[in-house]
Amino acid sequence: MIRDLLPGFAASAEAFDDGAHAPLFPEEETLMAGRQPRRRRQFATSRACARRALSDLGVQSAPILPGRHGEPRWPAGVVGSITHCDGYRAAVVARSGEAAAVGIDAEPGLPLPEGVRSLVASPREAASLARLGAREPRVPWDRLLFSAKEAAYKAWFPQARRWCALRDVSVQLGAGGTFTAVPPTLCPEGAGYEGRWLLHAGLLVTAVLCPADAPGLPPETVID
Ligand SMILES: CC(C)(COP(=O)(O)OP(=O)(O)OC[C@H]1O[C@@H](n2cnc3c(N)ncnc32)[C@H](O)[C@@H]1OP(=O)(O)O)[C@@H](O)C(=O)NCCC(=O)NCCS
C-alpha cells in the first residue's frame, strides 16, 4: 500500500501483523525493557520494516533509536518515517540526496471520535470536510485530515525541531488521493508538502515526501 504513495527512489516495507521474526539490536532491547508486550511487538515489527527498506536502499542494518522527541534517528544520509496502527506497520526511507523529508501515517479508516474533529480542523478545513463528505461519503474525511497532518508533522519535525499543534498545519485534501500540507514557517510562502493518500481494506494511509531540491525550511528554534 505505502509504496503506491511514494516516488520510486523511496524504499518502503509494511506488515499487517506482528507474525514475522523481528529481532532487535541490544540498544533497542534496552529501550523496550519493561514495556507492554503489545508496544514491543509494534516497535519490533516496524523496526523490521525499517531495516528491510534500508536494505533496499543498500544501507547496512543498524539500531533505529528515538531522538529526544520520539523521532526515529536514521543512519547518516537517510531520511525516513515510521507508522503503526492496529493491523498495520510501515517504514519508508530515502537517500537525503533525493529527499529532504518524508512522513507517513496510518489510521483506521473510520471517522474521528466525537469531539475530536474541532481540535483538528480549522473553520476552512471543516467547510471542506463537509463538501468532500457530501461528494464522497465513503471516505472518513476528518480522519484523513488528521492523518495528513500527522504525516506532515513527522516530515517537518526533524527539519524544524519544534512541536506544533494540529491546527498549525494547514491541509487541503484532494478527492483523487492527493493533498497539500503546509506546516508552520515552511518556505517559500504558500508552498507545502505534496502528499498522497489511500483508503484500502479498512486502513487509511497518508504520505508526504519533500524532494531534496525543494526550497528548505528557515532556521528554527531548536527545542533540544
Ligand atoms: C509523533 C506523532 C505524530 C505520532 O503519530 P501517531 O499517529 O500517534 O503514531 P504513529 O504510529 O503513526 O507514529 C509513531 C511513530 O512516529 C515517529 N515519531 C514519533 N515522534 C516523532 C517526531 N517528533 N517526528 C517524527 N517522527 C516521530 C516514531 O517513529 C513513532 O514510532 P516508534 O516510536 O515506534 O519509533 C504524534 O503522536 C505526536 O506526538 N504528535 C505531536 C502532537 C501533534 O499531534 N501535533 C500536531 C501534529 S500536526
The ligand as an SDF file (V2000), in Angstrom:
LIG
                    3D

 48 50  0  0  0  0  0  0  0  0999 V2000
    4.5330   11.8350   16.8410 C   0  0  0  0  0  0  0  0  0  0  0  0
    3.1320   11.5790   16.4060 C   0  0  0  0  0  0  0  0  0  0  0  0
    2.9060   12.3700   15.1290 C   0  0  0  0  0  0  0  0  0  0  0  0
    2.9520   10.0740   16.1680 C   0  0  0  0  0  0  0  0  0  0  0  0
    1.7810    9.7900   15.4690 O   0  0  0  0  0  0  0  0  0  0  0  0
    0.7770    8.6310   15.9160 P   0  0  0  0  0  0  0  0  0  0  0  0
   -0.3360    8.6320   14.9280 O   0  0  0  0  0  0  0  0  0  0  0  0
    0.4530    8.8010   17.3510 O   0  0  0  0  0  0  0  0  0  0  0  0
    1.5690    7.2750   15.8340 O   0  0  0  0  0  0  0  0  0  0  0  0
    2.1990    6.5070   14.6000 P   0  0  0  0  0  0  0  0  0  0  0  0
    2.1890    5.0780   14.9500 O   0  0  0  0  0  0  0  0  0  0  0  0
    1.6040    6.8640   13.2890 O   0  0  0  0  0  0  0  0  0  0  0  0
    3.7040    7.0250   14.5880 O   0  0  0  0  0  0  0  0  0  0  0  0
    4.5620    6.6860   15.6100 C   0  0  0  0  0  0  0  0  0  0  0  0
    5.9490    6.8710   15.1030 C   0  0  0  0  0  0  0  0  0  0  0  0
    6.1570    8.2480   14.7670 O   0  0  0  0  0  0  0  0  0  0  0  0
    7.5410    8.5160   14.8760 C   0  0  0  0  0  0  0  0  0  0  0  0
    7.7050    9.7540   15.6100 N   0  0  0  0  0  0  0  0  0  0  0  0
    7.4710    9.9800   16.9190 C   0  0  0  0  0  0  0  0  0  0  0  0
    7.7560   11.2620   17.2220 N   0  0  0  0  0  0  0  0  0  0  0  0
    8.1800   11.8440   16.0810 C   0  0  0  0  0  0  0  0  0  0  0  0
    8.6200   13.1550   15.7520 C   0  0  0  0  0  0  0  0  0  0  0  0
    8.6930   14.1190   16.6680 N   0  0  0  0  0  0  0  0  0  0  0  0
    8.9880   13.4120   14.4780 N   0  0  0  0  0  0  0  0  0  0  0  0
    8.9380   12.4510   13.5270 C   0  0  0  0  0  0  0  0  0  0  0  0
    8.5150   11.1710   13.7790 N   0  0  0  0  0  0  0  0  0  0  0  0
    8.1400   10.8950   15.0470 C   0  0  0  0  0  0  0  0  0  0  0  0
    8.1780    7.3400   15.6090 C   0  0  0  0  0  0  0  0  0  0  0  0
    8.9110    6.5730   14.6860 O   0  0  0  0  0  0  0  0  0  0  0  0
    6.9910    6.5640   16.1330 C   0  0  0  0  0  0  0  0  0  0  0  0
    7.1570    5.1750   16.1580 O   0  0  0  0  0  0  0  0  0  0  0  0
    8.2050    4.4730   17.1570 P   0  0  0  0  0  0  0  0  0  0  0  0
    8.0390    5.1450   18.4900 O   0  0  0  0  0  0  0  0  0  0  0  0
    7.8300    3.0430   17.1530 O   0  0  0  0  0  0  0  0  0  0  0  0
    9.5650    4.7380   16.5500 O   0  0  0  0  0  0  0  0  0  0  0  0
    2.0820   12.0200   17.4480 C   0  0  0  0  0  0  0  0  0  0  0  0
    1.9220   11.0720   18.4220 O   0  0  0  0  0  0  0  0  0  0  0  0
    2.5060   13.2740   18.1470 C   0  0  0  0  0  0  0  0  0  0  0  0
    3.1050   13.2590   19.1920 O   0  0  0  0  0  0  0  0  0  0  0  0
    2.1860   14.3960   17.6230 N   0  0  0  0  0  0  0  0  0  0  0  0
    2.6220   15.6110   18.2190 C   0  0  0  0  0  0  0  0  0  0  0  0
    1.4620   16.3700   18.6340 C   0  0  0  0  0  0  0  0  0  0  0  0
    0.6530   16.6620   17.4990 C   0  0  0  0  0  0  0  0  0  0  0  0
   -0.2390   15.9140   17.1710 O   0  0  0  0  0  0  0  0  0  0  0  0
    0.9900   17.7570   16.8640 N   0  0  0  0  0  0  0  0  0  0  0  0
    0.3420   18.1130   15.7200 C   0  0  0  0  0  0  0  0  0  0  0  0
    0.8280   17.3380   14.5750 C   0  0  0  0  0  0  0  0  0  0  0  0
    0.2370   18.1870   13.1990 S   0  0  0  0  0  0  0  0  0  0  0  0
  1  2  1  0
  2  3  1  0
  2  4  1  0
  2 36  1  0
  4  5  1  0
  5  6  1  0
  6  7  2  0
  6  8  1  0
  6  9  1  0
  9 10  1  0
 10 11  2  0
 10 12  1  0
 10 13  1  0
 13 14  1  0
 14 15  1  0
 15 16  1  0
 15 30  1  0
 16 17  1  0
 17 18  1  0
 17 28  1  0
 18 19  1  0
 18 27  1  0
 19 20  2  0
 20 21  1  0
 21 22  1  0
 21 27  2  0
 22 23  1  0
 22 24  2  0
 24 25  1  0
 25 26  2  0
 26 27  1  0
 28 29  1  0
 28 30  1  0
 30 31  1  0
 31 32  1  0
 32 33  2  0
 32 34  1  0
 32 35  1  0
 36 37  1  0
 36 38  1  0
 38 39  2  0
 38 40  1  0
 40 41  1  0
 41 42  1  0
 42 43  1  0
 43 44  2  0
 43 45  1  0
 45 46  1  0
 46 47  1  0
 47 48  1  0
M  END
$$$$
